[in-house]
Amino acid sequence: MVIYRPMYVDKIMAYVDTPFVKILTGIRRCGKSTILKMIIEKLKTERNIPGERIVSCRWRSKV
């Protein structure tokens, strides 16, 4: 089940065209990847950015 979080997505989208590095942090399983996917979809649909122009990296620590 995916819960759309418009408040978080809109706050991050306000900084998309700025030179700041955007980092999503939080505890495990809180929805960071899901919010990132929502932002990517919004960039593709609303700003017509092709998928090959979007870079997304997932890093997992070996703890």
N, CA, C and O of each residue as an XYZ file, in Angstrom:
252
protein
N       0.845     -1.178      0.000
C       0.000      0.000      0.000
C       0.894      1.247      0.000
O       1.815      1.364      0.809
N       0.614      2.156     -0.902
C       1.387      3.393     -0.998
C       0.530      4.544     -0.502
O      -0.601      4.732     -0.950
N       1.071      5.299      0.410
C       0.381      6.491      0.929
C       1.055      7.701      0.321
O       2.243      7.929      0.544
N       0.303      8.487     -0.452
C       0.860      9.668     -1.081
C       1.066     10.753     -0.025
O       0.162     11.064      0.751
N       2.270     11.322     -0.010
C       2.633     12.341      0.974
C       2.861     13.678      0.263
O       4.007     14.052      0.015
N       1.796     14.397     -0.064
C       1.960     15.631     -0.839
C       2.762     16.707     -0.117
O       3.453     17.492     -0.766
N       2.686     16.760      1.208
C       3.421     17.793      1.942
C       4.931     17.610      1.753
O       5.650     18.572      1.483
N       5.401     16.374      1.898
C       6.834     16.102      1.747
C       7.280     16.302      0.300
O       8.314     16.920      0.045
N       6.505     15.784     -0.637
C       6.861     15.889     -2.053
C       6.906     17.354     -2.477
O       7.848     17.769     -3.152
N       5.918     18.131     -2.096
C       5.881     19.550     -2.481
C       7.019     20.346     -1.860
O       7.577     21.236     -2.503
N       7.367     20.036     -0.616
C       8.481     20.747      0.021
C       9.798     20.467     -0.690
O      10.610     21.373     -0.878
N      10.011     19.214     -1.087
C      11.238     18.861     -1.789
C      11.226     19.416     -3.205
O      12.260     19.869     -3.696
N      10.070     19.390     -3.874
C       9.971     19.901     -5.251
C      10.298     21.393     -5.312
O      10.724     21.882     -6.358
N      10.110     22.113     -4.227
C      10.432     23.543     -4.206
C      11.934     23.777     -4.380
O      12.346     24.865     -4.783
N      12.751     22.767     -4.080
C      14.199     22.899     -4.174
C      14.804     22.153     -5.366
O      16.027     22.048     -5.459
N      13.992     21.642     -6.261
C      14.494     20.832     -7.376
C      15.432     21.632     -8.272
O      16.468     21.105     -8.680
N      15.120     22.846     -8.584
C      15.935     23.644     -9.510
C      16.985     24.494     -8.803
O      17.460     25.481     -9.365
N      17.348     24.130     -7.596
C      18.376     24.854     -6.858
C      19.658     24.029     -6.821
O      19.608     22.815     -7.018
N      20.803     24.659     -6.573
C      22.068     23.909     -6.560
C      22.296     23.084     -5.294
O      23.317     22.406     -5.180
N      21.362     23.131     -4.344
C      21.524     22.371     -3.112
C      21.438     20.874     -3.379
O      20.705     20.436     -4.267
N      22.186     20.093     -2.611
C      22.082     18.638     -2.660
C      20.894     18.236     -1.790
O      20.757     18.699     -0.658
N      20.049     17.383     -2.325
C      18.870     16.944     -1.576
C      19.139     15.554     -1.021
O      19.502     14.645     -1.767
N      18.964     15.388      0.273
C      19.203     14.103      0.927
C      17.968     13.738      1.736
O      17.509     14.515      2.573
N      17.435     12.551      1.479
C      16.306     12.051      2.262
C      16.853     11.155      3.361
O      17.548     10.177      3.086
N      16.541     11.489      4.593
C      16.991     10.680      5.718
C      15.795     10.272      6.564
O      14.734     10.894      6.504
N      15.976      9.237      7.339
C      14.922      8.791      8.238
C      15.207      7.381      8.706
O      16.148      6.734      8.246
N      14.391      6.921      9.614
C      14.562      5.575     10.132
C      14.222      4.557      9.053
O      13.653      4.903      8.018
N      14.571      3.317      9.298
C      14.276      2.268      8.338
C      12.781      2.152      8.102
O      11.975      2.298      9.021
N      12.424      1.883      6.841
C      11.050      1.590      6.443
C      10.069      2.726      6.734
O       8.906      2.473      7.047
N      10.529      3.979      6.632
C       9.626      5.103      6.885
C       9.075      5.701      5.587
O       8.215      6.580      5.633
N       9.569      5.227      4.409
C       9.016      5.693      3.145
C       9.938      6.582      2.345
O       9.476      7.273      1.437
N      11.226      6.592      2.644
C      12.172      7.447      1.910
C      12.202      7.096      0.427
O      12.125      7.985     -0.421
N      12.311      5.830      0.113
C      12.359      5.399     -1.290
C      11.047      5.692     -1.999
O      11.041      6.061     -3.174
N       9.950      5.531     -1.300
C       8.644      5.800     -1.886
C       8.484      7.280     -2.213
O       7.960      7.628     -3.271
N       8.930      8.147     -1.318
C       8.866      9.586     -1.579
C       9.745      9.940     -2.771
O       9.364     10.763     -3.603
N      10.920      9.322     -2.855
C      11.804      9.562     -3.988
C      11.141      9.128     -5.291
O      11.243      9.831     -6.297
N      10.473      7.995     -5.290
C       9.758      7.531     -6.484
C       8.643      8.500     -6.866
O       8.415      8.749     -8.050
N       7.948      9.047     -5.873
C       6.887     10.022     -6.139
C       7.458     11.286     -6.769
O       6.853     11.855     -7.677
N       8.614     11.725     -6.295
C       9.260     12.908     -6.860
C       9.685     12.636     -8.299
O       9.507     13.486     -9.172
N      10.242     11.457     -8.548
C      10.665     11.097     -9.910
C       9.459     11.075    -10.841
O       9.537     11.590    -11.957
N       8.354     10.493    -10.408
C       7.150     10.466    -11.248
C       6.622     11.867    -11.524
O       6.166     12.163    -12.628
N       6.687     12.719    -10.518
C       6.224     14.098    -10.697
C       7.113     14.836    -11.692
O       6.612     15.617    -12.502
N       8.426     14.602    -11.645
C       9.338     15.220    -12.607
C       9.043     14.734    -14.017
O       9.081     15.518    -14.965
N       8.752     13.448    -14.163
C       8.464     12.891    -15.488
C       7.158     13.411    -16.053
O       7.081     13.734    -17.239
N       6.128     13.496    -15.221
C       4.804     13.866    -15.722
C       4.603     15.378    -15.822
O       4.128     15.870    -16.846
N       4.955     16.111    -14.782
C       4.672     17.548    -14.762
C       5.723     18.384    -15.475
O       5.408     19.435    -16.033
N       6.972     17.923    -15.459
C       8.045     18.713    -16.074
C       8.587     18.077    -17.341
O       9.530     18.592    -17.941
N       7.995     16.956    -17.754
C       8.356     16.259    -18.996
C       9.843     15.933    -19.078
O      10.450     16.067    -20.141
N      10.428     15.510    -17.978
C      11.834     15.122    -17.956
C      11.905     13.628    -18.280
O      11.270     12.819    -17.603
N      12.674     13.256    -19.310
C      12.768     11.826    -19.653
C      13.457     11.027    -18.556
O      14.324     11.546    -17.853
N      13.073      9.772    -18.412
C      13.607      8.905    -17.369
C      15.107      8.726    -17.429
O      15.755      8.571    -16.394
N      15.676      8.744    -18.640
C      17.121      8.561    -18.766
C      17.905      9.779    -18.278
O      19.126      9.698    -18.140
N      17.246     10.890    -18.018
C      17.906     12.087    -17.498
C      17.848     12.158    -15.967
O      18.369     13.101    -15.373
N      17.221     11.174    -15.331
C      17.074     11.159    -13.874
C      17.974     10.077    -13.308
O      17.921      8.925    -13.740
N      18.805     10.449    -12.334
C      19.725      9.508    -11.697
C      19.272      9.303    -10.257
O      19.082     10.265     -9.512
N      19.105      8.064     -9.882
C      18.716      7.723     -8.527
C      19.634      6.624     -8.020
O      19.826      5.611     -8.693
N      20.203      6.819     -6.835
C      21.138      5.850     -6.252
C      20.612      5.406     -4.895
O      20.223      6.227     -4.064
N      20.606      4.106     -4.686
C      20.255      3.565     -3.370
C      21.504      2.981     -2.760
O      22.232      2.232     -3.412
N      21.750      3.317     -1.525
C      22.936      2.829     -0.809
C      22.459      2.071      0.405
O      21.617      2.551      1.165
N      22.992      0.907      0.579
C      22.647      0.103      1.765
C      23.917     -0.153      2.560
O      24.926     -0.598      2.013
N      23.859      0.126      3.824
C      25.021     -0.146      4.668
C      25.010     -1.620      5.062
O      23.954     -2.242      5.183
N      26.185     -2.151      5.255
C      26.313     -3.551      5.658
C      26.518     -3.594      7.169
O      27.648     -3.681      7.651
N      25.429     -3.532      7.899
C      25.490     -3.523      9.367
C      25.057     -4.864      9.885
O      25.033     -5.079     11.097
